[in-house]
Amino acid sequence: MKEVLAKVDIDHAFEYHFIDEQLAIFYTEDMRRQKMLIWSAMAAIFIACMGLFGLATYAAEQRVKEIGIRKVLGASVPNITTLLSKDFIKLVIVAIVVASPVAYWLMNRWLQEFAYRTNVHWWVFVLAGLIAISIALITVSSQAIKAALANPVKSLRTE
């Protein structure tokens, strides 16, 4: 092969690679990008959960008297948890609706770089949305349950 290439084109050096080595060279950048995106996503989720937890704590503190009155009037812990979690779930749903078209466009643009590619399916965004709602519910409900289990007498005594 080297002799044939030298006869046909003397300007280019003869190079060869095994197919597994060549594929590893092609996808090295994608593997680095994958690691970076995984760590960035984990950090973003952690920061978002901390912010959501702080916001839930603040909202529960602002509504201590309301929660106390509702408990005295017979509200159950699930009712109070639902009351406090409902507002945050609405915000998460709005974020999903805003972020999904942007993510779809970015994913399609990234997939155009590959010779063999797949389509981005709608169920991926539904699954991601359900996971985001679940994480938000876990984060907010811990604080909501804590507020719902508090003694209503302490919160109403300050009036």
C-alpha positions as CSV (number, residue, x, y, z in Angstrom):
1,M,0.0,0.0,0.0
2,K,2.8,2.3,0.9
3,E,4.5,1.8,-2.5
4,V,1.3,2.3,-4.4
5,L,0.6,5.6,-2.5
6,A,4.1,6.7,-3.2
7,K,3.7,6.2,-6.9
8,V,0.3,7.9,-7.1
9,D,0.8,10.8,-4.6
10,I,4.2,11.5,-3.3
11,D,3.1,14.6,-1.3
12,H,1.1,12.7,1.3
13,A,2.7,10.4,3.9
14,F,1.4,6.9,4.3
15,E,-0.6,6.6,7.6
16,Y,-2.6,3.7,8.8
17,H,-4.7,3.0,11.9
18,F,-6.7,0.1,13.2
19,I,-10.4,0.8,13.2
20,D,-10.8,0.6,17.0
21,E,-7.9,3.2,17.4
22,Q,-9.5,5.4,14.8
23,L,-12.9,5.3,16.4
24,A,-11.3,6.1,19.8
25,I,-9.7,9.2,18.2
26,F,-13.0,10.3,16.7
27,Y,-14.9,10.0,20.0
28,T,-12.3,11.2,22.4
29,E,-13.8,14.7,22.4
30,D,-17.3,13.4,22.9
31,M,-16.2,11.4,25.9
32,R,-14.6,14.5,27.4
33,R,-17.7,16.5,26.6
34,Q,-19.9,13.8,28.2
35,K,-17.9,13.8,31.5
36,M,-18.0,17.6,31.6
37,L,-21.8,17.7,31.0
38,I,-22.5,15.0,33.6
39,W,-20.6,17.0,36.3
40,S,-22.1,20.3,35.2
41,A,-25.6,18.7,35.3
42,M,-25.0,17.3,38.8
43,A,-23.8,20.7,40.0
44,A,-26.7,22.5,38.5
45,I,-29.2,20.0,40.0
46,F,-27.6,20.4,43.4
47,I,-27.6,24.2,43.3
48,A,-31.2,24.2,42.1
49,C,-32.2,21.8,44.9
50,M,-30.5,24.1,47.4
51,G,-32.3,27.1,46.0
52,L,-35.6,25.3,46.0
53,F,-35.1,24.1,49.6
54,G,-34.3,27.7,50.7
55,L,-37.3,29.0,48.8
56,A,-39.5,26.4,50.4
57,T,-38.2,27.2,53.8
58,Y,-38.9,30.9,53.3
59,A,-42.4,30.2,52.0
60,A,-43.2,27.9,55.0
61,E,-41.9,30.5,57.4
62,Q,-44.1,33.2,55.8
63,R,-47.1,30.9,56.0
64,V,-46.6,29.6,59.6
65,K,-49.8,31.2,60.9
66,E,-51.9,30.1,57.9
67,I,-50.6,26.5,58.4
68,G,-51.4,26.7,62.1
69,I,-54.9,27.9,61.5
70,R,-55.5,25.2,58.9
71,K,-54.2,22.5,61.3
72,V,-56.5,23.8,64.1
73,L,-59.4,23.7,61.6
74,G,-58.6,20.0,60.8
75,A,-56.3,20.0,57.8
76,S,-54.2,16.9,57.5
77,V,-50.5,16.7,56.8
78,P,-51.0,15.6,53.2
79,N,-53.4,18.6,52.6
80,I,-50.8,21.1,54.0
81,T,-48.0,19.4,52.1
82,T,-50.0,19.6,48.8
83,L,-50.8,23.3,49.6
84,L,-47.2,24.2,50.0
85,S,-45.8,22.0,47.1
86,K,-48.4,23.2,44.5
87,D,-46.8,26.6,43.9
88,F,-43.3,25.1,43.4
89,I,-44.6,22.4,41.0
90,K,-46.2,25.1,38.9
91,L,-42.8,26.8,38.6
92,V,-41.1,23.6,37.6
93,I,-43.7,22.9,34.9
94,V,-43.1,26.4,33.5
95,A,-39.4,25.8,33.5
96,I,-39.9,22.5,31.7
97,V,-42.1,24.1,29.0
98,V,-39.6,26.8,28.4
99,A,-36.5,24.6,28.4
100,S,-37.8,21.7,26.3
101,P,-37.9,23.5,22.9
102,V,-34.4,24.9,23.5
103,A,-33.1,21.4,24.5
104,Y,-34.7,19.8,21.5
105,W,-33.1,22.4,19.2
106,L,-29.7,21.9,20.8
107,M,-29.9,18.1,20.7
108,N,-30.8,18.1,17.0
109,R,-28.0,20.5,16.2
110,W,-25.5,18.3,18.1
111,L,-26.7,15.1,16.5
112,Q,-26.2,16.6,13.0
113,E,-22.4,16.2,13.5
114,F,-22.7,12.4,13.4
115,A,-22.7,10.3,10.3
116,Y,-25.2,7.8,11.9
117,R,-27.7,9.5,14.1
118,T,-31.0,9.0,15.8
119,N,-34.0,11.3,16.2
120,V,-34.8,12.9,19.5
121,H,-38.1,11.4,20.7
122,W,-40.8,13.2,22.7
123,W,-40.8,10.7,25.6
124,V,-37.2,11.8,26.5
125,F,-38.5,15.2,27.4
126,V,-41.5,13.7,29.3
127,L,-39.2,11.5,31.3
128,A,-36.8,14.4,32.1
129,G,-39.8,16.5,33.1
130,L,-41.1,13.8,35.4
131,I,-37.6,13.4,37.0
132,A,-37.4,17.1,37.5
133,I,-40.9,17.2,39.1
134,S,-39.9,14.3,41.3
135,I,-36.7,16.0,42.5
136,A,-38.6,19.2,43.2
137,L,-41.3,17.3,45.1
138,I,-38.7,15.5,47.3
139,T,-36.9,18.8,48.0
140,V,-40.0,20.8,48.8
141,S,-42.0,18.1,50.5
142,S,-39.4,17.6,53.2
143,Q,-39.8,21.2,54.3
144,A,-43.5,21.1,53.8
145,I,-43.9,18.0,56.0
146,K,-41.7,19.7,58.6
147,A,-44.0,22.7,58.6
148,A,-47.1,20.6,58.6
149,L,-46.0,18.5,61.6
150,A,-45.1,21.6,63.7
151,N,-47.3,22.4,66.7
152,P,-49.9,24.9,65.7
153,V,-50.1,26.3,69.2
154,K,-46.6,27.7,69.0
155,S,-47.2,29.4,65.7
156,L,-50.5,30.9,66.8
157,R,-49.3,32.0,70.3
158,T,-47.3,34.9,68.9
159,E,-50.4,36.8,67.9
